[in-house]
Amino acid sequence: MKEHARRAIAECRRIATMSEEPGCITRRFLTPPMREVHDHLRRRMEAMGMTVRWDAAGNLRGIWQPENAHGKRLIVGSHIDTVPDAGAFDGVLGVTLALECVELARELGMPLPIEIIAFSEEEGVRFGVPFIGSRAVAGRFDPGLLVLRDAKGITLEAAIRNYALDPARIHEAAIGDDVAGMLEMHIEQGPVLESENLSVAAVDAIAGQTRYTVEFLGQANHAGTTPMHLRHDALTGAAEWIAAVEGLALRTEALAATVGSARVEPNAGNVIPGAALLSLDVRHVRDAVREQAVEALLKQADAIAAQRGLSVHCTRHMNQRAVPMDERLTAFLMEAMEAANLPPKRMTSGAGHDAMVMAARVPTAMLFLRSPGGISHHPAESVREEDVEAALEVGRKFLERLAAEVR
Ligand SMILES: [Zn+2]
């Protein structure tokens, strides 16, 4: 398994050189370096005896159809686009591991047909909308998105055409009823597995997410002449609320609540702040817990504002339900971990993934690999060879279990 793990890592390092900017990894949806990755992966898949095609959403798709194949195929994959100045493993490792899964299936003569999908767009960097690739495969692509424009004013429709693909055929990317399920392997992008000294975990659900902007409005005034008891300081109200956000999250099991952005007006050292514009991001794997937390925090903002003579305006931007992974396939992953002598660990994902979109269409399972230092979306992102080996052991046993099932 060591050789397979080493090759999966080496492939990530090689793909990392295919970038929009020399010296760092940036590979947005349908940019020239994505073509390079496509050509590289296509050559490898064809050499392995796979049939390769592109769909109109720019997903690269390779089918491994063994001679003894029977039953529906398993999709294994992840995304190959990146954030700006990214690491080498987010998404890409899930594709290079998928290649090794096919190598293993071939070596072991498994009768399981496998489709590898290198999803074209997950991060949402170029057009501000994530999961364009997996939406198309899941049959949930909204053609209204084609008018979106990137920073250069190029529409999504034009970007697809410029890549020699036909946007009118995106619906053909959708899978039919001949798919048994999907497995996505992905780095955790957080510190949990490292803190528990574990190589891998099955993801049992992807957290739901609510985002708001919360605006505290007071009265800007002179910092020297306005006595403390006559002020309506928007920023002190905002600060009190930020501490309340953290307090609620600390008191609520597994709740993540973040104020990640703050803008102060007029933002001058000698002026009492008249306005403070904050972001709020709340995530939990149980929708009811998330919804109650959001409601409590908005009420608290009202209460703080009333007490300080401020007004507050809250605008919702996102309200996304939690997505459970498939119970049966997740159980296969747990069995596979035990069979590989690894502690069977389940955890939730606080971040969105292609698996979340695919789960609406086919039974989907997800395996996390430890992220050393918990670091991701950063050039220092890395992976340990032993963890990649562990993921491949689990992947092999998962494939064997599935192959036995469809027999
Ligand atoms: Zn990712």
Residues whose N, C-alpha, C, O or C-beta is under 5 A from the ligand:
A	BS01	ZN	D90 G91
